[in-house]
Amino acid sequence: MKYQYKMKQLPAKLTASPGQSKDHIAAEFLEQLVNEMSEQGWEFDRLDPFTVEKPVGCFASLNGAKSQALIYNIATFRKPAE
């Protein structure tokens, strides 16, 4: 079976609202996203880390700074291709 895929970049940082429990904030965020995408016909497939190298500026490189690795989480959704 062939599938159509859609990727969603998750926020690097979540902030709890006043009174909101910080214990499950990531799970609640992902659950909401998966349910929203499910309503649009998308099935949650997987969650992957994705690393992007960010070069440093001129002055930082003169001081010996290296590039910075930024890690993003990508949620993958799929549905049968039409």
Residue, then its C-alpha position, 0 to 999 in steps of 0.5 A: m500500500k502506498y502512503q502520503y506523509k506529512m511531517k510536523q516539527l514539534p516545538a523545542k520548548l513547551t511552557a506550562s500555563p499557570g496551574q497546568s501540571k508540568d509532569h505531562i505537558a509533553a504528552e498532552f501536547l502530542e496527544q492533542l496534535v495526534n487527535e487534531m491530525s486524526e480528525q483530518g484523516w492522518e494516522f500518527d506514524r512515528l516521532d524522530p529527532f532531527t539534527v540541524e547544524k547551525p554555523v556560528g557568526c564571524f566573531a564567535s568563530l574567531n574565538g574558536a566557537k564551533s557550529q551548534a547542533l540543534i535537535y528538533n523532534i519531528a512527528t510523522f503522520r500518514k494516510p493511504a495515497e489517493 
